[in-house]
């Protein structure tokens, strides 16, 4: 059977940022030799995304995807098929709203007993 695997960048994207997914899967032919994978199916676990329709899935080997909303983690699933079988790999993608500290003043603690 194939060995599905992928990486993504950036590791903790902000909402609205493009996330690149890179396939690193290994697939085999009927003789057991390494070959190109026959098909890919990505599910980005994102039901509210733009543009619609079908923006939450892809059949590309290494797609990009943009998450519109922050979430603790999206469960991204990659299904890879070769001549023998299909297998899945799931990884969690945390999408976090960045903390803006640029507008806060710098505070210095002062003891009232000085």
RASUL-V435950 format. One record per run of one state. SS is the DSSP state (A for helix, B for strand, O for the rest). FROM is the first residue (numbers start at 1). TO is the last residue. If there is no record, write none. Layout:
{{SS:FROM:TO} {SS:FROM:TO}}
//
This chain:
{{O:1:2} {B:3:3} {O:4:5} {B:6:9} {O:10:17} {B:18:23} {O:24:25} {B:26:28} {O:29:33} {B:34:35} {O:36:38} {B:39:43} {O:44:56} {B:57:58} {O:59:63} {B:64:66} {O:67:70} {B:71:81} {O:82:85} {B:86:95} {O:96:114}}
//
